[in-house]
Amino acid sequence: DTILGYCYATSDSQDEGYIEFIGVDEATRGQGVGKQLLLTALHWLFTDKNMPQVGLTVLDFRTNAKKLYEAVGFKLLYTGVSLELKRETERLRD
């Protein structure tokens, strides 16, 4: 009766399925829940939706997630630089 994890995958195009989100309860991590969610999503995308490829994005500091993705066959295509702009209340008043 407890939710251990959640996975959201999409197949909005004909070219690529996408793993949008995988989350696993912190107390359950390391027990294979994330891997099973990922494998189920991949089966759905490749088999049921007939996607030729599946992509995902992971932040560089999420090393455990990266290990999981690599363990099921994902390969790094590219890395990028993340940019952030925070709202400065004082600057907006000028």
N, C-alpha and C positions, 0 to 999 in steps of 0.2 A: 504493500500500500504506500510505499515511499518512492518518490521520483529520484532516481540515482543520476540521471543525466538527460540531456536533450540535444538533438541534432536537427538542424534545419538545412535542407538542400533544395536547390532549384534546378529547373531545366527550361528556362525561358526562351532559349534559342535552339536552333538546330545544330549548332556547332560545338557547344560546350555546356556540360552540367557544372554546377558550382556548389561547393560546401560553404554555406553562408556562416554557420555557427555550430560549434560543438561545446557543450559545457557539461562538466561532471561535478557532482557534489564533492566538496573538498575532502570529506571523510572517506569517500569511496575511490579516490584517485589511486592509480597504481594497481587496480584490481581487474583491469581489462574492459571496464564499462565503455570508456571512450573508444577503444579499438573496435568493440562490437558495434557501437553506434556508427562509427565510420565505415566499417565493412558493410553494414546493412544499407547505408546511404549509397555507397559505391555500387552495390548490387542493384539497387533500384535505378540508379542513373544509367549504368551500363546495360543492364538486362531489360528492365521494364521500359525505360525511356530511350534505349538504343543510342545513347550519347557516344560520340567517338572519343571524347576526352572529358576529364573533370579537372577543375581548377579550384584553388583556394588561396587565401592570403593569411599569413601569420606574422605577427610582430616578432622582430628579431630576438627580443628578450624572453620569449615564450619557448625556452629550450626543450621542455618536456613535450610540448605540443609538436614542435618540429621533429623530435625523435619519433613520435607516434606516426606522423605523416610519412616520414622516410621509411619507417618499418613496413608500411603497407605499399610502398612503391612510389610515392611522390618524389619528384626531383626538383631541386631549386632552379628556377628559370632566371630570376633576377632579384636584386635587392634594390631598395630605394632609400631615400632620405625622407623622413617624416617631418612635416612642417606644422607649426602650431602658432596661432595668433590668439592671445587672450585679450578679452575686452578690458580696456582701461577706462574706468569711469571718468577720471579727470580729463583725459585726452578728448573724450566725446563731448565734453561741455564747451570746449573752445570753439 
